[in-house]
Amino acid sequence: MANSRSGDSVTDRIVRIISAFDGAHPSLPVATLARRADLPLSTAHRLVSELLRHGLLQKQAGGDVRPGMRLWELASRSSPAGDLKAVAMPFMEDIQAVVRQHTQLSVLRDDEVLFIERLSSRGSVLNHAKVAGRLPLHVSSSGMVMMAHSPRHVQEAYLARASGQGSAPPPEELRRQWAVMRQYGAASLPGIVVAETTGIAVPVFNASGMALAAIGVVVPTGEENISATVPALMTAARGISRGLGILPPGFPIE
């Protein structure tokens, strides 16, 4: 793509437009969209018109725009996340049938946890994780257990970035927590996001023994039953790895 006069490409601008939508802003007026995407209003109107024409955005009755059905359709085709979800779903359903709260599948993206799927029961505890939504790595049991089972250089790069943000725990504390999680094979974080809930997660390993994803639950604090939940999650994680063709039958991961 040819660069615009401000130095960014048309692709950059389109990505910023699409990225401006989130769980708190599922639809936006074009003027607000332009501001969130850091675009001149005239440019935003032009690009939005093109995206509407291709079905990547759709216009609502009041004039706001939102991501279009075709965007979802294209993103769903041959998606690695879709493959992971398809393999993981039977194992997640088994876990959910037991915990009857929240069972979720996630991956790491850009120092955050991206949730691929979540199963929830009626009357379950509050859970801020949403499908296709993100949480900071350090507040999520899934994020922490994936980073604990990531290569050392990935951990150190994250610590270098996080140390300047002020919201994450100090590097030495994160290293200590990751060491415990590696030894135990799971992460349990009580009351971090919601005071009354506990997140428990284990890694889904790739062929190199590093975390590819995480499967976890969110349950009421005091009802964790960690001694039963963690082995069940580990069994599910091994099943997911085998279903993805990563592990041969009977391959042990400690």
N, C-alpha and C positions, 0 to 999 in steps of 0.2 A: 504494500500500500504506500502511496505517496504521503509524505509527511505534510501536516498542516503548517500554517505560518507560525504557530506557537511551538512547533517542534515535535508534537506528538502525532502519531499516525491515526488514520481513521479507525483502524482496529483498536488502538488504545482507547479511543473515545467511545466506541461501541461497548467495549468491555466495561468501562466506567459507568455507562448508562445502565447496563444490565446489573452490575454489581451494586447500584444504588438502592435496589429493592432488597428488603430483608423482612424478618418476621414482624418487626414493628412498623414497617412501611411496605405493605404488600402492594399498594397502589399509590401513585403520586401525581399531582399536577405537573405539567411540563416545566413550569417555572421552578418548582421545588426540585424536580429531577435535574434540571440544568445546574442548580446550585450544588446539589449533592454530588453530581458528576464533575463539577468544576469546569463547566462549559459555558460559553456565551449562549444567551437565550436563543439567538437566531440559529446557531449551530445545533442546539438541542432540538429545536423544532424540525429542522431539516432531517436529522438522523432519526428522530422518532417517527417521522412520516415514512421514511424508508423501512424502518423496522415494522411499523404497522402494516405496510403493504406486503411484507413477506410473512406476516403472521407471527413474528417473533415477539411483538408487543400487541396488546389489544386495548381498545378504548372502552371505558365504561360510560354509563349513561350520563354522569355528571361531568365528563370530560377528562377525568384522570386516566392514566394509562397504567397497565400492569403487565407482567410477563405473559406472553401468549402461549396457547396450547402447543403451537408448533415448536417453540423453544423446548418445552418439556419433551415433546416427541423426539426431537433430534438428540437431546441429551441422553435419552433413555436407550437409544440404539447402540448396541454393542458396548455398553458402559461397563468398565471394570467394577464399579460399585454395584451395578445390577447383577453381575456374575456373583460377587461376594454375597449380596443379599439373598439371591436365589439359593445358594448353597447353605447359607446360615439359617434360613427361615425355619426349617424343621427342628433344628436344635434350639433355636430361640423359643419356639412354641412349646417344646418340652420343658424348658426352664420356666417359662411364664406360667405353665399349668401348675407348677409347684409354688412359685413365689407369689403369684397373683397380685403383683404390684407393677413394676416396670422392668422390662428386659430390653437392652439396647445394644446395637452394633455400631462401631465407630472406627474411624481412621484418623491419623494425624495429618493436618494440612496447615502450613504457615503458622507454626507455633500454637495452633488451636486444635481442638477436637471437633471433627466434622461427623455428625451423627447420620448414619446411612439408613438405619431403621430403628423403630421403637415400638414395642408392644406394651399396652397398658390395660389394666382391668378397671372396671367401674368402681369408683370409690377409692382408688389408689392414692397414695400420698403425692404431694406437689412435686413436680419434676420440671426443671427449666430446660432440659434437653428436648429439642424438637428435630424431627426429620429434616435433613438439609440445613439444620441450624448448627451453630458453633458455640463452644465455650472455651475460655482460656485453659490452656493445658494444665496449669498447676492447681485448678480447683476441681478437676475431674479425676475420679479414680481411673477411668479409662485412659485419659491422657497421661497420667502419672505412670501407669503400668506399662504403657507403650514406650514412653521415654526411658523408663528403667531398663527395658529390653531393646534399646536402640544402640547402635555402635557408639563407642566413646566419643569419636569426633563429632557426631550429631549432638550428643549431650552437651559437650563443651561449647559448641557453636550456639546452642540454645541458651546456655547460661550466660554467655557473653552478651547476647541480645537482651535477655530478660533482666540482667543486673542493672541496666540503665532505665528500666521502666518503673521500678519501685513497687509494683503490685505483687510480684512473685516473692516467695521466701528467699533468703540469702542463698548463694550457691552452695555453701557448705551444708546447709540444712537440706537442700534438694538432693545433693549427693548422698547424704546419709539416708534419706527416705528411699531413694532408688536402690541403694544397696540392700536395705531390708526387703524391698519388694522383689528384687532379684532372688534373694535367698528364699523367700516365702512363695514366690511364684504368683502373687496376687497383690492387689492394692485394696485397702479399705479406708475410706475417708468419711468420717462421721461429721455431720453438721457443717460442711464447708459452704455449700451453695444454699441449702435450706437447713435450718437448725435442727429440725425434727427428723431428718432423713440421713441415711448412710448409703454411699455408693461403694459397690464392690465390683471389681473387674479383674479379668485375667487376659493375657495376650493370646492372640492367634498368631502362631509362628510361621515364618517363611522357611524355605529350605536351608537357610543359613543359621537358623535358630534365633533370628531377630524378629521383632514384632511387626507383623503385617497389618494387624487390626486389633481390636479388643472387643470382647463380649462381656457385658456386665449387667448388674441389676441395681435398682434404687429401691430401698425398702425402709420402713420406719426404724429409726434408731431404737435399739433395745429388742428388736425382733430380727436381727441379722442372721442368726444361726450360721455363723461363718464356717463352722466345722462341717456343715453339710453343703452349704452353698458353694464354697470354693471348689471342692472336688467335682461337683456337678458342672460348674462353669469350665473347669479344666477338661473334663470329658467332652463337653460341647466344643471347646476350642480345638481339641485334637481332631474331632470329627469334621469340623469346618476345613482345617488344613488338609485332611485327607480328601475331602470332597472337592477341593480346589486342585487336587493332583499334586500337592506339595509334599505330603508325607506318604510313604508306603504303609500298608496295614501292619500294625504291631510296632510301629516306630515309636520309641519312648522319648518324651521330652520332660526333663526334670525342671 
